[in-house]
Amino acid sequence: MTDPQTQMQFLFALRSKGVTNERVLTAMERIDRSRFVNKGLFAERAYEDMPLPIACGQTISQPSVVGIMTQALDVQPRHKVLEVGTGSGYQAAILSQLARRVYTVDRFRRLVTEAQTIFDALDLHNITALVGDGSHGLPEQAPFDRILLTAAAEDPPGPLLAQLREGGIMVLPVGQSDTVQTLIRVTRTPQGLDYAELRDVRFVPLIEGLGED
Ligand code: SAH
């Protein structure tokens, strides 16, 4: 990653914001966030706990929010995970350290191509990055053990709930895009779906259809 002092501060900030799971912290220690931010503009801010702008008018999430969401997803080594909203690819790279296979989908081709280049450079070969409207999920790869949305939907999309394996967990922000949203965790139990509210968050909206870039 970076120099040991910056790295220690990065991990300390994560812990102080509630990211305590050791597997998640180790994954976040291994994946260098500076690879996923715009080097010219933001290289020196990559280890600060703040979201940053990326291409196509999107954002790379705040590290502590990535940590909290990853922790809530409870990813295990044999899991097949779907992420909707590749963005910079940072969250998918973290998931790749914890799961057997990660599928990540974005509606912007440019973001998927740029993320794929970084995955290749970092030898992250268990990630499949695809262009598509993630609100339909990825029926050909379903069911998934875990599903993570990194864009806010007004309600959990039905196709995604349908692609969650029994015992599976989905974590997503829900709410209107211009207000504070709620991060929720949905668990598919044999009796049906269990919902838990985790905390307030702010994400870009989940938008139907493909992007132009
Ligand atoms: N996880 C990202 C941050 C995502 S920002 C990271 O680690 O950097 C949210 C992303 O969701 C944006 O890139 C946006 O293009 C994407 N998105 C929004 N609606 C979508 C949809 N219907 N299908 C796929 N991706 C979508």
Boltz pocket constraint, residues with backbone or C-beta under 6 A from the ligand:
constraints:
  - pocket:
      binder: B
      contacts: [[A, 58], [A, 59], [A, 60], [A, 61], [A, 84], [A, 85], [A, 86], [A, 87], [A, 88], [A, 89], [A, 90], [A, 91], [A, 92], [A, 105], [A, 106], [A, 107], [A, 108], [A, 111], [A, 132], [A, 133], [A, 134], [A, 135], [A, 150], [A, 151], [A, 204], [A, 205], [A, 206], [A, 207], [A, 208], [A, 209], [A, 211]]
      max_distance: 6.0
